[in-house]
Amino acid sequence: MEDRSNLDNEDSRIDNSPEAIRRLWNDYPFPDLYDKHNIDNSNVSVVSNLNSQDIFNARKNKNQLKDAEKTLPKIEQELKSKRIAHQVVKRWFSSEDGLKFWNMGTIQKRGFYNASDLEAEIAKQDIRGRAKLADAGEELINKSFVTVTDILVYANKPIADMYITLAKSFEDESKKLSAKTTSNAMEQMVNSSTALGLLTTASGLRISAAAIMDGYTVISKTYLFKLKWNEEIQAEFYRNWGDNSAFEKMDFELEFVGFQLNETVINRGAFNRSVNRNPEVVIKQSVVRNIDEAFAKLQQENDVFKPSVPVHTASPLSAKIGMKEGLLGGEKFVVLQKNQDPTTGKISYKKMGSVTVDKTHVWDNRYNAGEDLESTKGDSDEKIKETYFNGGKGVMPGMILKQKK
């Protein structure tokens, strides 16, 4: 998503042009726990003409969230005009390489369904066939998500200068009040108290300015949408199977699920070219971690967006999930076993118990700009490449773990 215009940047070492921001997004390593479906559009244009004064006002008034929410209707309109929902549905019913529409190749790959069998069920639409199709829709298509992320990178100095200017105005006002004399003791006490309050506020502003002066800020605003897919939509789609004209006339929609704003302030001390900590690398790492954190929080706050992860090993009980997904230790997961009805082919899940993340063994799989995705346990040389769980008697590899709310 592009959201760029006239941002002050006094240090040419950081490129925050629309093209550079787009490269940052395109370089973002796609989350491991989701399947990626490429569609025709990867960028939407919603311009809000931000400048340093706008950013300063948002920070001062703490209304960045409110400002982001105002952008939501523009994003929804842009997604509708680009027919993103249609593109998502079309991608599901295309060949694995995405080149041939009205094909079950992608569904076969994602859900281990027999593509030719599903196409036959579309034709005959008997009870077992409808069960299979409903299962494919519920398990796969109904769990399709679109995220829109606005990435903003700007130099802090212009913002810090505004903090200092505001602090100076408070200090000047404080001096005026302190110099003002009156015979009214109560009025004199109020003036002194107000003057002291202004100085305290000014001091806080100068501290904030000093903290951010020599560096940059990375802000990411992530909007989460879900494809609307139900039995009625599915039935209409299959009735129109193979008819491009009818497909284009269908009214597919994306429903807004949630929003997450993340901000990282980077001080210039973080930049060190001798250890490959040059500005470009630091900015890229901050962008990736911002977005990872946004996804993790969206998962925690929205049950529908929580990914399922298979059990990796049974003894110790482990799974390939970690800090990148927001785990710190102590989180609870339910254990599910996947079952298929031999008569209808319908998939169901049986709860087999619950487990808790081991606080002493959480995988640090966050993006580290080229460093190995692993962490060291304590002072030993043991490398953590998965997260351990406590509990779960009888849990076997292949069972599914899903985090509780």
Protein Blocks (a to p, Z undefined) as FASTA:
>chain_A
ZZdehiacfbfkbccbfklmmmmmmmpccdfkbccdddfblcdcddehiafklmmmmmmn
opmmmmmmmmmmmmmmmmmmnommmmmmmmmmccfkopaghiaklmmmmnopafklmmmm
mmnopaklmmmmmmmmmmmmmmcccdddddddddfklmmmmmmmmmmmmmmmmmmmmmpc
cfblklmmmmmmmmmmmmmmmmmmmmmmmmmmngcddddddddddddddfklmmmmmmmg
oiaklmmmpccddddfbdcdddddddfklpcfknopafklmmmmmmmmmmmmmmmmmmmm
mmklpccdddfbfbdcdddddfknopabhpacddddddddfknopacdddfbdcdddfkl
ccdfbceehiacdddehjbfbdcfbdcdeejihiaehiacdddZZ
